[in-house]
């Protein structure tokens, strides 16, 4: 983990158990000049957030991962991170994948294009926080 660059935009915590997905999203976010904290699972995300001294503006998380799922990660972070926003992702095409998404939260279906991810991030960051 590297120190955030003060010339960059908001800080995003990216959580996905698939390394290939994390790699793609990481490239998209860094090109858009975001500071990105990367976690391969929910437990690691909580540890990274606990040790990160700065603000975390957005959590982008896969819905279904081994161990803590995306919703659980966000529910645990929200009380300790005022102003936090969340963007949930899932590769499940049916509406059932959204049943675990908290009311009012944002959702992005996998696969997505770089433009779709960038637009979703901008929309979520401009919207109301969950905490």
N, CA, C and O atoms as CSV, one atom per row, in Angstrom:
chain,resi,resn,atom,element,x,y,z
A,1,UNK,N,N,0.851,-1.169,0.000
A,1,UNK,CA,C,0.000,0.000,0.000
A,1,UNK,C,C,0.895,1.229,0.000
A,1,UNK,O,O,1.842,1.315,0.781
A,2,UNK,N,N,0.596,2.170,-0.869
A,2,UNK,CA,C,1.392,3.381,-0.948
A,2,UNK,C,C,0.629,4.549,-0.342
A,2,UNK,O,O,-0.597,4.513,-0.235
A,3,UNK,N,N,1.357,5.578,0.051
A,3,UNK,CA,C,0.724,6.763,0.628
A,3,UNK,C,C,-0.083,7.472,-0.449
A,3,UNK,O,O,0.340,7.532,-1.603
A,4,UNK,N,N,-1.251,8.015,-0.078
A,4,UNK,CA,C,-2.065,8.724,-1.063
A,4,UNK,C,C,-1.322,9.921,-1.650
A,4,UNK,O,O,-0.548,10.585,-0.961
A,5,UNK,N,N,-1.563,10.177,-2.894
A,5,UNK,CA,C,-0.980,11.314,-3.595
A,5,UNK,C,C,-1.899,12.515,-3.377
A,5,UNK,O,O,-3.066,12.461,-3.762
A,6,UNK,N,N,-1.409,13.591,-2.773
A,6,UNK,CA,C,-2.270,14.738,-2.485
A,6,UNK,C,C,-2.794,15.438,-3.731
A,6,UNK,O,O,-3.762,16.194,-3.654
A,7,UNK,N,N,-2.165,15.196,-4.883
A,7,UNK,CA,C,-2.634,15.818,-6.123
A,7,UNK,C,C,-3.759,15.027,-6.777
A,7,UNK,O,O,-4.349,15.476,-7.760
A,8,UNK,N,N,-4.051,13.872,-6.245
A,8,UNK,CA,C,-5.097,13.034,-6.836
A,8,UNK,C,C,-6.443,13.296,-6.182
A,8,UNK,O,O,-6.551,14.014,-5.188
A,9,UNK,N,N,-7.465,12.690,-6.774
A,9,UNK,CA,C,-8.840,12.840,-6.298
A,9,UNK,C,C,-9.091,12.039,-5.029
A,9,UNK,O,O,-8.187,11.832,-4.219
A,10,UNK,N,N,-10.303,11.604,-4.872
A,10,UNK,CA,C,-10.764,10.868,-3.711
A,10,UNK,C,C,-10.058,9.519,-3.552
A,10,UNK,O,O,-9.425,9.003,-4.473
A,11,UNK,N,N,-10.198,8.974,-2.339
A,11,UNK,CA,C,-9.635,7.661,-2.041
A,11,UNK,C,C,-10.737,6.610,-2.115
A,11,UNK,O,O,-11.818,6.773,-1.549
A,12,UNK,N,N,-10.431,5.529,-2.829
A,12,UNK,CA,C,-11.381,4.440,-3.042
A,12,UNK,C,C,-10.785,3.148,-2.505
A,12,UNK,O,O,-9.625,2.830,-2.769
A,13,UNK,N,N,-11.591,2.405,-1.746
A,13,UNK,CA,C,-11.214,1.076,-1.284
A,13,UNK,C,C,-11.871,0.066,-2.220
A,13,UNK,O,O,-13.097,-0.035,-2.273
A,14,UNK,N,N,-11.052,-0.677,-2.954
A,14,UNK,CA,C,-11.510,-1.662,-3.930
A,14,UNK,C,C,-11.397,-3.049,-3.325
A,14,UNK,O,O,-10.320,-3.451,-2.884
A,15,UNK,N,N,-12.518,-3.795,-3.300
A,15,UNK,CA,C,-12.547,-5.119,-2.683
A,15,UNK,C,C,-13.144,-6.126,-3.666
A,15,UNK,O,O,-14.318,-6.039,-4.025
A,16,UNK,N,N,-12.320,-7.081,-4.094
A,16,UNK,CA,C,-12.805,-8.140,-4.983
A,16,UNK,C,C,-11.867,-9.327,-4.848
A,16,UNK,O,O,-10.648,-9.160,-4.834
A,17,UNK,N,N,-12.429,-10.518,-4.749
A,17,UNK,CA,C,-11.603,-11.715,-4.570
A,17,UNK,C,C,-10.977,-12.190,-5.874
A,17,UNK,O,O,-10.100,-13.053,-5.852
A,18,UNK,N,N,-11.406,-11.651,-7.000
A,18,UNK,CA,C,-10.828,-12.038,-8.293
A,18,UNK,C,C,-9.736,-11.044,-8.674
A,18,UNK,O,O,-10.009,-9.870,-8.924
A,19,UNK,N,N,-8.495,-11.530,-8.715
A,19,UNK,CA,C,-7.358,-10.666,-9.009
A,19,UNK,C,C,-7.500,-9.984,-10.366
A,19,UNK,O,O,-7.134,-8.818,-10.510
A,20,UNK,N,N,-8.026,-10.692,-11.356
A,20,UNK,CA,C,-8.161,-10.109,-12.692
A,20,UNK,C,C,-9.118,-8.923,-12.682
A,20,UNK,O,O,-8.860,-7.916,-13.342
A,21,UNK,N,N,-10.212,-9.028,-11.949
A,21,UNK,CA,C,-11.169,-7.924,-11.850
A,21,UNK,C,C,-10.527,-6.752,-11.114
A,21,UNK,O,O,-10.628,-5.607,-11.553
A,22,UNK,N,N,-9.868,-7.042,-9.996
A,22,UNK,CA,C,-9.184,-5.966,-9.261
A,22,UNK,C,C,-8.190,-5.241,-10.152
A,22,UNK,O,O,-8.109,-4.013,-10.132
A,23,UNK,N,N,-7.435,-6.002,-10.933
A,23,UNK,CA,C,-6.431,-5.400,-11.806
A,23,UNK,C,C,-7.044,-4.450,-12.822
A,23,UNK,O,O,-6.524,-3.357,-13.042
A,24,UNK,N,N,-8.132,-4.853,-13.436
A,24,UNK,CA,C,-8.799,-4.018,-14.434
A,24,UNK,C,C,-9.371,-2.760,-13.778
A,24,UNK,O,O,-9.163,-1.650,-14.268
A,25,UNK,N,N,-10.086,-2.938,-12.674
A,25,UNK,CA,C,-10.695,-1.794,-11.994
A,25,UNK,C,C,-9.613,-0.855,-11.470
A,25,UNK,O,O,-9.768,0.365,-11.535
A,26,UNK,N,N,-8.539,-1.400,-10.963
A,26,UNK,CA,C,-7.426,-0.601,-10.468
A,26,UNK,C,C,-6.881,0.305,-11.577
A,26,UNK,O,O,-6.647,1.492,-11.350
A,27,UNK,N,N,-6.681,-0.248,-12.765
A,27,UNK,CA,C,-6.194,0.552,-13.896
A,27,UNK,C,C,-7.169,1.668,-14.247
A,27,UNK,O,O,-6.755,2.803,-14.485
A,28,UNK,N,N,-8.453,1.355,-14.281
A,28,UNK,CA,C,-9.476,2.350,-14.606
A,28,UNK,C,C,-9.436,3.492,-13.596
A,28,UNK,O,O,-9.451,4.666,-13.968
A,29,UNK,N,N,-9.385,3.137,-12.325
A,29,UNK,CA,C,-9.426,4.148,-11.268
A,29,UNK,C,C,-8.152,4.988,-11.220
A,29,UNK,O,O,-8.215,6.200,-11.014
A,30,UNK,N,N,-7.026,4.365,-11.405
A,30,UNK,CA,C,-5.756,5.119,-11.376
A,30,UNK,C,C,-5.641,6.045,-12.579
A,30,UNK,O,O,-5.103,7.145,-12.462
A,31,UNK,N,N,-6.142,5.612,-13.735
A,31,UNK,CA,C,-6.152,6.493,-14.908
A,31,UNK,C,C,-7.003,7.729,-14.654
A,31,UNK,O,O,-6.714,8.814,-15.158
A,32,UNK,N,N,-8.046,7.549,-13.872
A,32,UNK,CA,C,-8.936,8.668,-13.538
A,32,UNK,C,C,-8.396,9.473,-12.350
A,32,UNK,O,O,-9.067,10.379,-11.856
A,33,UNK,N,N,-7.196,9.143,-11.900
A,33,UNK,CA,C,-6.483,9.897,-10.854
A,33,UNK,C,C,-7.051,9.727,-9.447
A,33,UNK,O,O,-6.961,10.639,-8.625
A,34,UNK,N,N,-7.636,8.557,-9.167
A,34,UNK,CA,C,-8.090,8.271,-7.807
A,34,UNK,C,C,-6.977,7.584,-7.035
A,34,UNK,O,O,-6.160,6.867,-7.613
A,35,UNK,N,N,-6.948,7.802,-5.737
A,35,UNK,CA,C,-6.100,7.011,-4.850
A,35,UNK,C,C,-6.856,5.711,-4.598
A,35,UNK,O,O,-8.047,5.742,-4.289
A,36,UNK,N,N,-6.187,4.579,-4.723
A,36,UNK,CA,C,-6.874,3.299,-4.579
A,36,UNK,C,C,-6.171,2.444,-3.534
A,36,UNK,O,O,-4.958,2.236,-3.583
A,37,UNK,N,N,-6.967,1.954,-2.587
A,37,UNK,CA,C,-6.544,0.954,-1.617
A,37,UNK,C,C,-7.155,-0.353,-2.098
A,37,UNK,O,O,-8.345,-0.395,-2.412
A,38,UNK,N,N,-6.371,-1.413,-2.163
A,38,UNK,CA,C,-6.808,-2.662,-2.780
A,38,UNK,C,C,-6.856,-3.784,-1.750
A,38,UNK,O,O,-5.919,-3.965,-0.973
A,39,UNK,N,N,-7.966,-4.544,-1.749
A,39,UNK,CA,C,-8.116,-5.684,-0.843
A,39,UNK,C,C,-8.687,-6.865,-1.623
A,39,UNK,O,O,-9.559,-6.701,-2.476
A,40,UNK,N,N,-8.175,-8.068,-1.311
A,40,UNK,CA,C,-8.659,-9.255,-2.013
A,40,UNK,C,C,-9.833,-9.934,-1.318
A,40,UNK,O,O,-10.402,-10.882,-1.858
A,41,UNK,N,N,-10.201,-9.464,-0.134
A,41,UNK,CA,C,-11.367,-10.024,0.548
A,41,UNK,C,C,-11.865,-9.038,1.605
A,41,UNK,O,O,-11.229,-8.018,1.867
A,42,UNK,N,N,-12.994,-9.353,2.197
A,42,UNK,CA,C,-13.596,-8.456,3.172
A,42,UNK,C,C,-12.777,-8.239,4.415
A,42,UNK,O,O,-12.684,-7.117,4.914
A,43,UNK,N,N,-12.179,-9.303,4.925
A,43,UNK,CA,C,-11.370,-9.180,6.136
A,43,UNK,C,C,-10.176,-8.258,5.902
A,43,UNK,O,O,-9.852,-7.421,6.744
A,44,UNK,N,N,-9.527,-8.421,4.751
A,44,UNK,CA,C,-8.391,-7.563,4.416
A,44,UNK,C,C,-8.843,-6.111,4.248
A,44,UNK,O,O,-8.130,-5.188,4.642
A,45,UNK,N,N,-10.007,-5.914,3.672
A,45,UNK,CA,C,-10.534,-4.560,3.492
A,45,UNK,C,C,-10.717,-3.860,4.836
A,45,UNK,O,O,-10.380,-2.685,4.979
A,46,UNK,N,N,-11.247,-4.579,5.817
A,46,UNK,CA,C,-11.439,-3.987,7.141
A,46,UNK,C,C,-10.106,-3.633,7.787
A,46,UNK,O,O,-9.991,-2.595,8.438
A,47,UNK,N,N,-9.097,-4.484,7.615
A,47,UNK,CA,C,-7.770,-4.207,8.168
A,47,UNK,C,C,-7.142,-2.988,7.494
A,47,UNK,O,O,-6.562,-2.133,8.163
A,48,UNK,N,N,-7.258,-2.914,6.183
A,48,UNK,CA,C,-6.705,-1.776,5.444
A,48,UNK,C,C,-7.395,-0.489,5.874
A,48,UNK,O,O,-6.736,0.526,6.101
A,49,UNK,N,N,-8.704,-0.527,5.986
A,49,UNK,CA,C,-9.451,0.666,6.401
A,49,UNK,C,C,-9.061,1.088,7.811
A,49,UNK,O,O,-8.918,2.280,8.084
A,50,UNK,N,N,-8.888,0.126,8.706
A,50,UNK,CA,C,-8.524,0.445,10.089
A,50,UNK,C,C,-7.147,1.092,10.176
A,50,UNK,O,O,-6.901,1.921,11.052
A,51,UNK,N,N,-6.256,0.716,9.273
A,51,UNK,CA,C,-4.895,1.263,9.336
A,51,UNK,C,C,-4.709,2.501,8.455
A,51,UNK,O,O,-3.657,3.138,8.500
A,52,UNK,N,N,-5.717,2.844,7.660
A,52,UNK,CA,C,-5.606,4.002,6.768
A,52,UNK,C,C,-6.000,5.268,7.531
A,52,UNK,O,O,-7.147,5.395,7.961
A,53,UNK,N,N,-5.063,6.203,7.704
A,53,UNK,CA,C,-5.348,7.392,8.511
A,53,UNK,C,C,-6.240,8.431,7.833
A,53,UNK,O,O,-6.858,9.253,8.508
A,54,UNK,N,N,-6.307,8.398,6.529
A,54,UNK,CA,C,-7.084,9.404,5.804
A,54,UNK,C,C,-8.514,8.968,5.567
A,54,UNK,O,O,-8.958,7.909,6.012
A,55,UNK,N,N,-9.208,9.819,4.857
A,55,UNK,CA,C,-10.605,9.554,4.521
A,55,UNK,C,C,-10.692,8.490,3.424
A,55,UNK,O,O,-9.848,8.433,2.530
A,56,UNK,N,N,-11.716,7.659,3.509
A,56,UNK,CA,C,-12.065,6.745,2.425
A,56,UNK,C,C,-13.412,7.229,1.917
A,56,UNK,O,O,-14.410,7.206,2.638
A,57,UNK,N,N,-13.424,7.665,0.672
A,57,UNK,CA,C,-14.624,8.271,0.109
A,57,UNK,C,C,-15.613,7.259,-0.445
A,57,UNK,O,O,-16.824,7.475,-0.416
A,58,UNK,N,N,-15.080,6.151,-0.950
A,58,UNK,CA,C,-15.922,5.182,-1.650
A,58,UNK,C,C,-15.361,3.780,-1.473
A,58,UNK,O,O,-14.150,3.568,-1.523
A,59,UNK,N,N,-16.262,2.826,-1.264
A,59,UNK,CA,C,-15.909,1.408,-1.286
A,59,UNK,C,C,-16.556,0.822,-2.535
A,59,UNK,O,O,-17.765,0.936,-2.737
A,60,UNK,N,N,-15.735,0.196,-3.364
A,60,UNK,CA,C,-16.235,-0.565,-4.508
A,60,UNK,C,C,-15.999,-2.018,-4.150
A,60,UNK,O,O,-14.857,-2.442,-3.975
A,61,UNK,N,N,-17.071,-2.780,-4.041
A,61,UNK,CA,C,-16.920,-4.157,-3.576
A,61,UNK,C,C,-17.772,-5.138,-4.363
A,61,UNK,O,O,-18.889,-4.840,-4.784
A,62,UNK,N,N,-17.201,-6.314,-4.542
A,62,UNK,CA,C,-17.944,-7.433,-5.103
A,62,UNK,C,C,-18.998,-7.834,-4.073
A,62,UNK,O,O,-18.756,-7.744,-2.869
A,63,UNK,N,N,-20.145,-8.268,-4.533
A,63,UNK,CA,C,-21.213,-8.684,-3.625
A,63,UNK,C,C,-20.901,-10.013,-2.953
A,63,UNK,O,O,-21.107,-10.172,-1.750
A,64,UNK,N,N,-20.401,-10.968,-3.737
A,64,UNK,CA,C,-20.241,-12.325,-3.236
A,64,UNK,C,C,-18.784,-12.743,-3.248
A,64,UNK,O,O,-18.190,-12.959,-4.305
A,65,UNK,N,N,-18.216,-12.852,-2.049
A,65,UNK,CA,C,-16.825,-13.276,-1.867
A,65,UNK,C,C,-16.798,-14.281,-0.724
A,65,UNK,O,O,-17.694,-14.287,0.120
A,66,UNK,N,N,-15.783,-15.124,-0.692
A,66,UNK,CA,C,-15.627,-16.002,0.476
A,66,UNK,C,C,-15.427,-15.157,1.740
A,66,UNK,O,O,-14.815,-14.090,1.690
A,67,UNK,N,N,-15.933,-15.629,2.837
A,67,UNK,CA,C,-15.811,-14.858,4.084
A,67,UNK,C,C,-16.836,-13.741,4.106
A,67,UNK,O,O,-18.012,-13.969,3.824
A,68,UNK,N,N,-16.402,-12.549,4.434
A,68,UNK,CA,C,-17.313,-11.405,4.468
A,68,UNK,C,C,-17.754,-11.032,3.058
A,68,UNK,O,O,-16.937,-10.919,2.144
A,69,UNK,N,N,-19.032,-10.849,2.905
A,69,UNK,CA,C,-19.558,-10.406,1.616
A,69,UNK,C,C,-19.529,-8.882,1.556
A,69,UNK,O,O,-19.315,-8.205,2.561
A,70,UNK,N,N,-19.749,-8.366,0.360
A,70,UNK,CA,C,-19.678,-6.927,0.157
A,70,UNK,C,C,-20.563,-6.120,1.095
A,70,UNK,O,O,-20.124,-5.113,1.652
A,71,UNK,N,N,-21.786,-6.549,1.271
A,71,UNK,CA,C,-22.704,-5.821,2.151
A,71,UNK,C,C,-22.162,-5.778,3.582
A,71,UNK,O,O,-22.238,-4.741,4.241
A,72,UNK,N,N,-21.621,-6.884,4.058
A,72,UNK,CA,C,-21.077,-6.930,5.420
A,72,UNK,C,C,-19.889,-5.985,5.574
A,72,UNK,O,O,-19.742,-5.327,6.603
A,73,UNK,N,N,-19.048,-5.922,4.551
A,73,UNK,CA,C,-17.902,-5.011,4.589
A,73,UNK,C,C,-18.393,-3.571,4.742
A,73,UNK,O,O,-17.912,-2.828,5.598
A,74,UNK,N,N,-19.336,-3.196,3.918
A,74,UNK,CA,C,-19.859,-1.828,3.954
A,74,UNK,C,C,-20.559,-1.544,5.278
A,74,UNK,O,O,-20.390,-0.465,5.847
A,75,UNK,N,N,-21.340,-2.494,5.771
A,75,UNK,CA,C,-22.036,-2.298,7.048
A,75,UNK,C,C,-21.059,-2.101,8.207
A,75,UNK,O,O,-21.348,-1.345,9.134
A,76,UNK,N,N,-19.921,-2.764,8.163
A,76,UNK,CA,C,-18.925,-2.618,9.234
A,76,UNK,C,C,-18.126,-1.327,9.098
A,76,UNK,O,O,-17.708,-0.745,10.099
A,77,UNK,N,N,-17.916,-0.883,7.877
A,77,UNK,CA,C,-17.141,0.344,7.670
A,77,UNK,C,C,-17.956,1.614,7.893
A,77,UNK,O,O,-17.431,2.613,8.384
A,78,UNK,N,N,-19.219,1.577,7.539
A,78,UNK,CA,C,-20.051,2.789,7.571
A,78,UNK,C,C,-20.031,3.533,8.907
A,78,UNK,O,O,-19.905,4.757,8.894
A,79,UNK,N,N,-20.150,2.866,10.057
A,79,UNK,CA,C,-20.163,3.611,11.319
A,79,UNK,C,C,-18.850,4.329,11.639
A,79,UNK,O,O,-18.842,5.300,12.395
A,80,UNK,N,N,-17.749,3.856,11.069
A,80,UNK,CA,C,-16.446,4.442,11.381
A,80,UNK,C,C,-15.938,5.382,10.291
A,80,UNK,O,O,-14.888,6.004,10.451
A,81,UNK,N,N,-16.662,5.488,9.201
A,81,UNK,CA,C,-16.234,6.292,8.058
A,81,UNK,C,C,-17.342,7.241,7.615
A,81,UNK,O,O,-18.081,6.942,6.677
A,82,UNK,N,N,-17.458,8.383,8.285
A,82,UNK,CA,C,-18.487,9.358,7.887
A,82,UNK,C,C,-18.309,9.782,6.426
A,82,UNK,O,O,-17.187,9.973,5.956
A,83,UNK,N,N,-19.408,9.923,5.736
A,83,UNK,CA,C,-19.372,10.346,4.345
A,83,UNK,C,C,-19.082,9.234,3.353
A,83,UNK,O,O,-18.922,9.489,2.160
A,84,UNK,N,N,-19.013,8.007,3.838
A,84,UNK,CA,C,-18.695,6.869,2.975
A,84,UNK,C,C,-19.802,6.624,1.956
A,84,UNK,O,O,-20.991,6.740,2.253
A,85,UNK,N,N,-19.375,6.287,0.762
A,85,UNK,CA,C,-20.284,5.885,-0.308
A,85,UNK,C,C,-19.903,4.463,-0.729
A,85,UNK,O,O,-18.789,4.010,-0.464
A,86,UNK,N,N,-20.839,3.761,-1.390
A,86,UNK,CA,C,-20.564,2.378,-1.786
A,86,UNK,C,C,-21.080,2.106,-3.190
A,86,UNK,O,O,-22.130,2.600,-3.604
A,87,UNK,N,N,-20.306,1.304,-3.902
A,87,UNK,CA,C,-20.697,0.806,-5.216
A,87,UNK,C,C,-20.486,-0.704,-5.186
A,87,UNK,O,O,-19.365,-1.183,-5.016
A,88,UNK,N,N,-21.581,-1.446,-5.355
A,88,UNK,CA,C,-21.536,-2.899,-5.328
A,88,UNK,C,C,-21.455,-3.433,-6.757
A,88,UNK,O,O,-22.046,-2.871,-7.680
A,89,UNK,N,N,-20.706,-4.536,-6.922
A,89,UNK,CA,C,-20.569,-5.182,-8.235
A,89,UNK,C,C,-20.928,-6.659,-8.103
A,89,UNK,O,O,-20.744,-7.271,-7.051
A,90,UNK,N,N,-21.444,-7.214,-9.197
A,90,UNK,CA,C,-21.693,-8.648,-9.222
A,90,UNK,C,C,-21.728,-9.134,-10.657
A,90,UNK,O,O,-22.164,-8.423,-11.562
A,91,UNK,N,N,-21.264,-10.353,-10.848
A,91,UNK,CA,C,-21.312,-10.982,-12.154
A,91,UNK,C,C,-22.584,-11.764,-12.389
A,91,UNK,O,O,-22.790,-12.307,-13.475
A,92,UNK,N,N,-23.443,-11.829,-11.378
A,92,UNK,CA,C,-24.720,-12.533,-11.535
A,92,UNK,C,C,-25.676,-11.647,-12.299
A,92,UNK,O,O,-25.944,-10.515,-11.895
A,93,UNK,N,N,-26.192,-12.158,-13.401
A,93,UNK,CA,C,-27.009,-11.345,-14.299
A,93,UNK,C,C,-28.439,-11.128,-13.800
A,93,UNK,O,O,-29.099,-10.177,-14.220
A,94,UNK,N,N,-28.915,-11.979,-12.930
A,94,UNK,CA,C,-30.319,-11.853,-12.534
A,94,UNK,C,C,-30.509,-10.830,-11.412
A,94,UNK,O,O,-29.557,-10.430,-10.742
A,95,UNK,N,N,-31.734,-10.432,-11.232
A,95,UNK,CA,C,-32.081,-9.465,-10.194
A,95,UNK,C,C,-31.809,-10.012,-8.801
A,95,UNK,O,O,-31.661,-9.238,-7.855
A,96,UNK,N,N,-31.742,-11.322,-8.660
A,96,UNK,CA,C,-31.471,-11.918,-7.363
A,96,UNK,C,C,-30.133,-11.483,-6.793
A,96,UNK,O,O,-29.945,-11.473,-5.577
A,97,UNK,N,N,-29.205,-11.124,-7.665
A,97,UNK,CA,C,-27.898,-10.666,-7.199
A,97,UNK,C,C,-28.026,-9.369,-6.413
A,97,UNK,O,O,-27.189,-9.062,-5.564
A,98,UNK,N,N,-29.071,-8.618,-6.702
A,98,UNK,CA,C,-29.247,-7.334,-6.034
A,98,UNK,C,C,-29.941,-7.445,-4.684
A,98,UNK,O,O,-30.049,-6.445,-3.973
A,99,UNK,N,N,-30.412,-8.621,-4.311
A,99,UNK,CA,C,-31.151,-8.744,-3.057
A,99,UNK,C,C,-30.301,-8.411,-1.850
A,99,UNK,O,O,-30.842,-8.030,-0.812
A,100,UNK,N,N,-28.986,-8.540,-1.952
A,100,UNK,CA,C,-28.109,-8.213,-0.832
A,100,UNK,C,C,-27.633,-6.778,-0.824
A,100,UNK,O,O,-26.882,-6.385,0.069
A,101,UNK,N,N,-28.050,-5.982,-1.798
A,101,UNK,CA,C,-27.624,-4.590,-1.886
A,101,UNK,C,C,-28.489,-3.748,-0.956
A,101,UNK,O,O,-29.715,-3.795,-1.048
A,102,UNK,N,N,-27.874,-2.983,-0.065
A,102,UNK,CA,C,-28.658,-2.136,0.832
A,102,UNK,C,C,-29.504,-1.120,0.055
A,102,UNK,O,O,-29.132,-0.685,-1.035
A,103,UNK,N,N,-30.627,-0.761,0.628
A,103,UNK,CA,C,-31.528,0.198,0.002
A,103,UNK,C,C,-30.771,1.497,-0.290
A,103,UNK,O,O,-30.041,2.011,0.557
A,104,UNK,N,N,-30.959,2.007,-1.492
A,104,UNK,CA,C,-30.333,3.257,-1.882
A,104,UNK,C,C,-28.891,3.126,-2.344
A,104,UNK,O,O,-28.278,4.113,-2.749
A,105,UNK,N,N,-28.344,1.916,-2.288
A,105,UNK,CA,C,-26.949,1.713,-2.706
A,105,UNK,C,C,-26.882,1.594,-4.228
A,105,UNK,O,O,-27.896,1.388,-4.894
A,106,UNK,N,N,-25.709,1.723,-4.743
A,106,UNK,CA,C,-25.477,1.685,-6.180
A,106,UNK,C,C,-24.928,0.327,-6.581
A,106,UNK,O,O,-24.210,-0.318,-5.817
A,107,UNK,N,N,-25.278,-0.105,-7.801
A,107,UNK,CA,C,-24.938,-1.444,-8.264
A,107,UNK,C,C,-24.453,-1.392,-9.706
A,107,UNK,O,O,-25.003,-0.657,-10.527
A,108,UNK,N,N,-23.414,-2.180,-10.013
A,108,UNK,CA,C,-22.882,-2.270,-11.363
A,108,UNK,C,C,-22.726,-3.743,-11.726
A,108,UNK,O,O,-22.061,-4.499,-11.018
A,109,UNK,N,N,-23.346,-4.144,-12.841
A,109,UNK,CA,C,-23.233,-5.527,-13.308
A,109,UNK,C,C,-21.887,-5.767,-13.970
A,109,UNK,O,O,-21.408,-4.934,-14.740
A,110,UNK,N,N,-21.270,-6.923,-13.666
A,110,UNK,CA,C,-20.079,-7.368,-14.381
A,110,UNK,C,C,-20.547,-8.193,-15.565
A,110,UNK,O,O,-21.561,-8.880,-15.439
A,111,UNK,N,N,-19.895,-8.169,-16.673
A,111,UNK,CA,C,-18.752,-7.324,-17.002
A,111,UNK,C,C,-19.207,-5.908,-17.328
A,111,UNK,O,O,-20.363,-5.679,-17.682
A,112,UNK,N,N,-18.291,-4.975,-17.205
A,112,UNK,CA,C,-18.573,-3.577,-17.509
A,112,UNK,C,C,-17.380,-3.009,-18.263
A,112,UNK,O,O,-16.276,-3.552,-18.213
A,113,UNK,N,N,-17.620,-1.918,-18.954
A,113,UNK,CA,C,-16.536,-1.264,-19.679
A,113,UNK,C,C,-15.845,-0.269,-18.747
A,113,UNK,O,O,-16.363,0.063,-17.681
A,114,UNK,N,N,-14.698,0.189,-19.155
A,114,UNK,CA,C,-13.997,1.218,-18.392
A,114,UNK,C,C,-14.835,2.477,-18.267
A,114,UNK,O,O,-14.852,3.121,-17.218
A,115,UNK,N,N,-15.530,2.823,-19.342
A,115,UNK,CA,C,-16.389,4.006,-19.317
A,115,UNK,C,C,-17.547,3.833,-18.333
A,115,UNK,O,O,-17.901,4.764,-17.610
A,116,UNK,N,N,-18.130,2.635,-18.313
A,116,UNK,CA,C,-19.232,2.378,-17.380
A,116,UNK,C,C,-18.757,2.478,-15.936
A,116,UNK,O,O,-19.442,3.058,-15.094
A,117,UNK,N,N,-17.583,1.914,-15.647
A,117,UNK,CA,C,-17.045,1.983,-14.283
A,117,UNK,C,C,-16.753,3.432,-13.901
A,117,UNK,O,O,-17.141,3.878,-12.821
A,118,UNK,N,N,-16.080,4.159,-14.771
A,118,UNK,CA,C,-15.733,5.551,-14.474
A,118,UNK,C,C,-16.986,6.397,-14.255
A,118,UNK,O,O,-17.029,7.220,-13.340
A,119,UNK,N,N,-18.000,6.199,-15.087
A,119,UNK,CA,C,-19.242,6.955,-14.949
A,119,UNK,C,C,-19.955,6.603,-13.645
A,119,UNK,O,O,-20.483,7.482,-12.965
A,120,UNK,N,N,-19.968,5.305,-13.299
A,120,UNK,CA,C,-20.617,4.878,-12.057
A,120,UNK,C,C,-19.920,5.486,-10.849
A,120,UNK,O,O,-20.583,5.941,-9.917
A,121,UNK,N,N,-18.591,5.499,-10.854
A,121,UNK,CA,C,-17.836,6.075,-9.740
A,121,UNK,C,C,-18.155,7.556,-9.585
A,121,UNK,O,O,-18.406,8.027,-8.475
A,122,UNK,N,N,-18.147,8.286,-10.686
A,122,UNK,CA,C,-18.455,9.725,-10.627
A,122,UNK,C,C,-19.867,9.955,-10.097
A,122,UNK,O,O,-20.087,10.842,-9.273
A,123,UNK,N,N,-20.812,9.163,-10.567
A,123,UNK,CA,C,-22.203,9.303,-10.116
A,123,UNK,C,C,-22.324,9.040,-8.619
A,123,UNK,O,O,-22.976,9.799,-7.901
A,124,UNK,N,N,-21.699,7.975,-8.153
A,124,UNK,CA,C,-21.778,7.616,-6.731
A,124,UNK,C,C,-21.111,8.692,-5.869
A,124,UNK,O,O,-21.640,9.063,-4.821
A,125,UNK,N,N,-19.961,9.188,-6.306
A,125,UNK,CA,C,-19.265,10.203,-5.514
A,125,UNK,C,C,-20.031,11.518,-5.435
A,125,UNK,O,O,-19.870,12.279,-4.480
A,126,UNK,N,N,-20.854,11.782,-6.427
A,126,UNK,CA,C,-21.661,12.997,-6.418
A,126,UNK,C,C,-22.969,12.826,-5.641
A,126,UNK,O,O,-23.651,13.804,-5.335
A,127,UNK,N,N,-23.302,11.596,-5.332
A,127,UNK,CA,C,-24.551,11.305,-4.637
A,127,UNK,C,C,-24.380,11.360,-3.112
A,127,UNK,O,O,-23.303,11.676,-2.606
A,128,UNK,N,N,-25.446,11.052,-2.408
A,128,UNK,CA,C,-25.403,11.106,-0.953
A,128,UNK,C,C,-24.608,9.962,-0.346
A,128,UNK,O,O,-24.586,8.861,-0.896
A,129,UNK,N,N,-23.959,10.211,0.776
A,129,UNK,CA,C,-23.229,9.142,1.461
A,129,UNK,C,C,-24.189,8.174,2.138
A,129,UNK,O,O,-25.357,8.491,2.364
A,130,UNK,N,N,-23.674,6.984,2.459
A,130,UNK,CA,C,-24.499,6.012,3.175
A,130,UNK,C,C,-24.337,6.196,4.681
A,130,UNK,O,O,-25.129,5.681,5.469
A,131,UNK,N,N,-23.298,6.938,5.070
A,131,UNK,CA,C,-23.073,7.151,6.497
A,131,UNK,C,C,-22.769,8.602,6.777
A,131,UNK,O,O,-22.550,8.976,7.929
